[in-house]
Amino acid sequence: MPTSETAGPGAASRSATRAPVDRKRQPSGDEARGRAMRAAIAVIAEKGTAALRMSDIAARAGMSTGHILYHFGKKDRLLLEVLAWSQADLWARFQQAADQAASPAEKLDLFVRFYLPRHQGDERYALWTQVLAQRQDEAGRRVLTELLDGWDERLEAILCEGRDSGQFAEVDLPEFTIRAVAMLSGLSEDVMLGRSRWQHASPHAFALSALERELRPTGQV
């Protein structure tokens, strides 16, 4: 359940003040959707889904409740829509950073950073937790599968690039990817729980070291 290590949508503090509604200038288009989505991520992380009201999101976004309903429609669509937007935004920022990376090793570092929660209570990861706790119909399961597969595909692309350039060892891509993502998911849960083992150690450094150890070509120290 990937998140991001960089500031951006979803990084607002839970104690952030609510923006006043300026009815003379309600945002439109991408600006409005982005503001609504960021507000929804923050409110879901703070209140969970049971007590969530569209008016809470509207107040956090400084928008009218009607405007929020326009973007989300029914409440039962809310979590999946917000999660899909959040992941698309995260992938865009990951790709931007990866495009500037000098090597597959740097891209692997970025992958780990973007996957793991930034801290206990990370809003994006909290959103994943809320969504996975819900019973999904076939359409919902399809959306979640596509989102999870998207991270697998990005990792496999990095592994292929490293292998083809001789920087990574030859590995069974599907099997390695399954183990790598399972490890990152387990570390993410540790971070969100605030387990003491990570108070003086870096989950990112631990994960990256484990992956690099397996990917190191034979003969390299």
C-alpha positions as CSV (number, residue, x, y, z in Angstrom):
1,M,0.0,0.0,0.0
2,P,2.3,2.7,-1.3
3,T,2.6,6.3,-0.1
4,S,5.1,9.0,-0.7
5,E,8.1,10.3,1.1
6,T,7.8,13.8,-0.4
7,A,5.5,16.6,0.6
8,G,2.5,17.0,-1.6
9,P,-1.3,16.2,-1.7
10,G,-2.2,14.4,1.5
11,A,0.7,16.0,3.5
12,A,-1.4,18.5,5.4
13,S,-1.4,18.2,9.1
14,R,-4.4,16.8,10.9
15,S,-4.6,20.0,12.8
16,A,-4.7,22.2,9.7
17,T,-7.3,24.9,9.9
18,R,-10.3,24.6,7.6
19,A,-10.4,27.0,4.7
20,P,-13.3,29.4,4.7
21,V,-15.8,29.0,1.9
22,D,-15.6,31.9,-0.6
23,R,-18.8,31.5,-2.5
24,K,-17.8,34.3,-4.9
25,R,-14.8,32.3,-6.1
26,Q,-15.3,28.5,-6.1
27,P,-12.5,26.7,-7.8
28,S,-13.2,24.9,-11.1
29,G,-11.8,22.1,-13.2
30,D,-8.5,20.5,-12.1
31,E,-8.0,23.0,-9.3
32,A,-11.4,22.1,-7.8
33,R,-10.9,18.4,-8.1
34,G,-7.4,18.5,-6.7
35,R,-8.5,20.6,-3.7
36,A,-11.5,18.3,-3.1
37,M,-9.3,15.2,-3.3
38,R,-6.6,16.5,-1.0
39,A,-9.3,17.6,1.6
40,A,-10.9,14.1,1.3
41,I,-7.6,12.4,2.0
42,A,-7.0,14.5,5.1
43,V,-10.5,14.0,6.5
44,I,-10.6,10.3,5.8
45,A,-7.3,9.9,7.7
46,E,-8.6,12.0,10.6
47,K,-12.2,10.7,10.9
48,G,-12.3,7.3,9.2
49,T,-15.2,6.4,7.0
50,A,-18.0,5.7,9.5
51,A,-18.2,9.3,10.7
52,L,-17.3,10.9,7.4
53,R,-19.6,13.5,6.0
54,M,-19.4,15.3,2.7
55,S,-19.8,18.6,4.6
56,D,-16.5,17.8,6.5
57,I,-14.7,17.6,3.2
58,A,-16.3,20.7,1.9
59,A,-15.3,22.6,5.1
60,R,-11.7,21.4,4.9
61,A,-11.5,22.3,1.2
62,G,-13.2,25.7,1.6
63,M,-15.8,24.7,-0.9
64,S,-19.5,24.3,-0.8
65,T,-21.1,20.9,-0.1
66,G,-22.8,21.0,-3.4
67,H,-19.5,21.5,-5.1
68,I,-18.1,18.4,-3.3
69,L,-21.1,16.3,-4.2
70,Y,-20.6,17.3,-7.9
71,H,-17.1,15.8,-7.8
72,F,-17.8,12.7,-5.8
73,G,-21.5,11.9,-6.3
74,K,-22.5,9.2,-3.8
75,K,-20.5,8.6,-0.7
76,D,-20.0,4.9,-1.5
77,R,-17.9,6.0,-4.5
78,L,-15.8,8.3,-2.4
79,L,-12.9,6.1,-1.2
80,L,-12.1,4.4,-4.4
81,E,-12.2,7.7,-6.4
82,V,-10.0,9.4,-3.9
83,L,-7.6,6.5,-3.8
84,A,-7.4,6.3,-7.6
85,W,-6.7,10.1,-7.8
86,S,-4.1,9.8,-5.0
87,Q,-2.2,7.0,-6.8
88,A,-2.3,8.8,-10.1
89,D,-0.9,11.9,-8.5
90,L,1.8,9.9,-6.7
91,W,2.8,8.0,-9.8
92,A,3.1,11.2,-11.8
93,R,5.5,12.6,-9.1
94,F,7.4,9.3,-8.9
95,Q,7.8,9.3,-12.7
96,Q,9.0,12.9,-12.7
97,A,11.7,12.0,-10.2
98,A,12.6,8.8,-11.9
99,D,13.1,10.6,-15.2
100,Q,15.8,12.6,-13.6
101,A,17.5,9.6,-11.9
102,A,20.9,8.8,-13.3
103,S,20.7,5.0,-12.9
104,P,18.4,2.1,-12.2
105,A,19.8,2.0,-8.6
106,E,18.6,5.6,-8.1
107,K,15.2,4.6,-9.5
108,L,15.0,1.7,-7.1
109,D,15.8,4.0,-4.2
110,L,13.0,6.3,-5.3
111,F,10.6,3.4,-5.6
112,V,11.2,2.4,-2.0
113,R,10.9,6.0,-0.8
114,F,7.6,6.5,-2.6
115,Y,6.2,3.2,-1.5
116,L,6.8,3.5,2.2
117,P,4.8,5.7,4.6
118,R,6.6,9.0,5.4
119,H,5.7,8.7,9.1
120,Q,3.2,7.1,11.5
121,G,-0.3,8.3,10.5
122,D,0.7,9.0,6.8
123,E,-2.6,10.1,5.2
124,R,-2.1,8.2,1.9
125,Y,-1.4,4.9,3.7
126,A,-4.3,5.5,6.0
127,L,-6.5,5.9,3.0
128,W,-5.3,2.5,1.7
129,T,-6.1,1.0,5.0
130,Q,-9.7,2.4,5.0
131,V,-10.3,1.2,1.5
132,L,-9.0,-2.4,2.1
133,A,-11.2,-2.6,5.2
134,Q,-14.3,-2.2,3.1
135,R,-16.0,-5.0,1.3
136,Q,-15.6,-4.4,-2.4
137,D,-17.8,-5.5,-5.4
138,E,-16.3,-6.8,-8.5
139,A,-15.7,-3.3,-10.0
140,G,-14.0,-2.1,-6.8
141,R,-11.8,-5.2,-6.7
142,R,-10.8,-4.5,-10.3
143,V,-9.8,-0.9,-9.4
144,L,-7.7,-2.0,-6.4
145,T,-6.0,-4.8,-8.5
146,E,-5.1,-2.3,-11.2
147,L,-3.6,0.1,-8.6
148,L,-1.5,-2.6,-7.0
149,D,-0.5,-4.1,-10.3
150,G,0.7,-0.6,-11.3
151,W,3.4,-0.6,-8.6
152,D,4.4,-4.1,-9.6
153,E,4.8,-3.0,-13.2
154,R,6.9,0.0,-12.2
155,L,9.3,-2.1,-10.1
156,E,9.6,-4.7,-12.8
157,A,10.5,-2.0,-15.3
158,I,13.3,-0.8,-13.0
159,L,14.6,-4.3,-12.6
160,C,14.6,-4.9,-16.3
161,E,16.5,-1.7,-16.9
162,G,19.1,-2.6,-14.3
163,R,19.5,-6.2,-15.6
164,D,19.8,-5.1,-19.3
165,S,22.5,-2.5,-18.3
166,G,24.4,-5.1,-16.3
167,Q,23.9,-3.2,-13.0
168,F,21.5,-5.7,-11.5
169,A,21.8,-9.5,-11.4
170,E,19.4,-11.7,-13.3
171,V,16.4,-12.5,-11.1
172,D,13.0,-14.1,-11.6
173,L,11.1,-10.9,-12.1
174,P,7.6,-12.0,-11.0
175,E,8.9,-13.9,-7.9
176,F,11.3,-11.1,-6.9
177,T,8.6,-8.5,-7.3
178,I,6.1,-10.4,-5.1
179,R,8.7,-10.7,-2.3
180,A,9.9,-7.1,-2.6
181,V,6.4,-5.7,-2.4
182,A,5.4,-8.0,0.4
183,M,8.5,-6.8,2.4
184,L,7.6,-3.1,1.7
185,S,4.0,-3.7,2.7
186,G,5.1,-5.3,6.0
187,L,7.5,-2.5,6.7
188,S,4.8,0.0,5.9
189,E,2.5,-1.6,8.5
190,D,5.3,-1.4,11.1
191,V,5.7,2.3,10.4
192,M,2.0,3.0,10.7
193,L,1.8,1.1,14.0
194,G,4.8,3.0,15.3
195,R,6.8,-0.1,16.2
196,S,9.8,0.7,18.4
197,R,12.2,-1.2,16.2
198,W,12.1,1.8,13.7
199,Q,12.6,4.6,16.2
200,H,16.3,4.5,15.7
201,A,16.5,2.7,12.3
202,S,15.4,3.6,8.8
203,P,12.8,1.3,7.1
204,H,13.9,2.8,3.8
205,A,17.6,1.9,4.4
206,F,16.7,-1.6,5.6
207,A,14.5,-2.3,2.6
208,L,16.9,-0.8,0.0
209,S,19.8,-2.8,1.5
210,A,17.9,-6.0,1.3
211,L,16.9,-5.5,-2.3
212,E,20.3,-4.3,-3.4
213,R,21.9,-7.4,-1.8
214,E,19.9,-9.7,-4.0
215,L,20.3,-7.6,-7.1
216,R,24.1,-7.2,-6.8
217,P,25.8,-8.9,-9.8
218,T,28.0,-11.9,-9.0
219,G,31.6,-10.8,-8.2
220,Q,30.6,-7.3,-7.0
221,V,31.2,-6.5,-3.3
